């Protein structure tokens, strides 16, 4: 049950970041970055080490997106 609650909560945060980004809000990028760091303990705790690779790739992409967004505003 705890795994379901944890993954659901993290998924909702990730989906929220996507929604914010689609609305062209800078906060979406920051929520996306924070969500990735929140996934790390979950991935380790559930021994889903492959998802750590997704985080390692996603964080630089989200940081770049946030920087590009700030330059346009």
SVG drawing of the C-alpha trace seen along z (x, -y; Angstrom):
<svg xmlns="http://www.w3.org/2000/svg" viewBox="-2 -39 25 43">
<polyline fill="none" stroke="black" stroke-width="0.4" points="0.0,0.0 2.8,-2.4 4.4,-1.8 1.1,-2.6 0.7,-5.8 4.3,-6.9 4.3,-6.3 0.9,-7.9 1.9,-11.0 5.1,-11.3 3.2,-10.8 0.8,-13.5 3.7,-15.9 5.2,-15.0 1.9,-15.5 1.4,-18.8 4.8,-20.0 3.8,-18.9 0.5,-20.9 2.3,-24.0 4.9,-23.8 2.0,-23.4 0.6,-26.6 4.0,-28.3 4.6,-28.9 8.2,-28.9 7.2,-27.1 6.5,-24.0 10.2,-23.6 11.1,-23.9 8.4,-21.5 9.7,-19.0 13.3,-19.3 12.0,-18.9 9.9,-15.9 13.0,-14.1 14.9,-14.5 11.9,-13.2 11.9,-10.1 15.5,-9.2 14.8,-7.9 11.7,-6.1 13.7,-4.4 16.4,-3.3 13.9,-2.2 12.0,-0.1 15.2,1.1 14.2,-0.3 17.7,-1.4 17.0,-1.8 14.8,-4.9 17.8,-6.6 19.1,-6.9 15.9,-8.7 16.5,-11.2 20.2,-11.6 19.0,-12.5 15.8,-14.4 17.3,-16.9 19.7,-18.5 16.9,-18.7 14.6,-20.4 17.3,-22.8 18.0,-23.7 14.2,-24.2 13.9,-26.4 16.9,-28.5 15.6,-28.9 12.2,-29.9 13.7,-32.6 15.6,-34.0 12.5,-34.4 10.5,-36.2"/>
</svg>
